[in-house]
């Protein structure tokens, strides 16, 4: 099948760019002496997770939600870190079942009640491995620095739990435009986390992991000696948000695209396409970018305000578009956009070579 034969809107992944991104990030982390722990929340696709692991230098993979981790486990993936705390008792029971199913489950905690309930799901022979989630000043999840040691000692007091270390993820910094500012803020937060990690290691010898970081801050974060692995996600796909900020390290070309088509073009310099807000996650500050032959067409501008089903393109009036013309877009934010589709069409050049299921789609529990 040719790319031009795909129905629209469809998500495509350029296989050559995707594989290049995996190798660039792997080699970048290797050179810095860090492991990768790629985040599956970006792609929600077991096939991609497996290829990330096969590329090498991976500690395992991350999942944001329990249901994502369960789906990855069904696909045969063993080493999974759940990066959000689990609080509901019925979900904590599922953690116990998952812990017995795979060999490398880890989960973050930020409250004594979670610790107590998780201890009931493990045994000394098959303990539950946990990391303390450190508040990175987002105030979303995480323990305050002054409470880490106390929580760590509570965890160490349960024979059915093992404290592996800490997590610190500053998601609010990933898209700061200036790399200098982004690096300065991330370094400050991650160094503070490193100090806490060092204190915790002295008290609890099982602590060996300091995990965190993201694609946008990774060039600065890998300079923190204590950091053991980085939870990069978007690097394998990329989107308009990341293309809109300054690079501080390796660049990752946008492998993820959306194929759409013009459905109406009755006014000069204006075309309506079939990719609206039901197809592309709305990020107002980073609208989709039109690309042709891997070049961004800066004089083509996407406008959200055409409804759920439609997007609007404006462009110089001396150029023309016609109904049926195909338009390739770099999406605004890859993670939630991928979650709107059932499959990724894998392309090499203009040829569709495979189809990978987005099996974690809708896994938000």
Buried (B, 14 or more C-beta within 10 A) or exposed (E): EEBEEBEBBBBBBBBEBBBBBBEBBBBBBEEBEBBBBBBBBBBBBBBBBBBBBEBEBBBBBBBBBBBBBBBBBEBEBBBBBBBBBBEEEEBBEBBBEBBEEBEBBBBBBBBEEBBEBBBBBBBEEEBBBBBBBBBBBEEEBBBEBEBBBEBBEBBBEBEBBBBBBBBBBBBBBBBBEEBEEBBBBBBEBBBBBBEBBEBBBEEBEBBEBBBBBBBBBBBBBBBBEBBBBBBBBBBBBBBBBBBBBEEBBBEBBBBBBBBBBBBBBEEEBBBBBBBBBEBBBEBEEBBBBBBEEEEBBEEBBBBBEBEEBBBBBBBEEEEEBEEEBEBBBBBBBBBBBBBBBEBBBBBEEEEBEEEBBBBBBEBEE
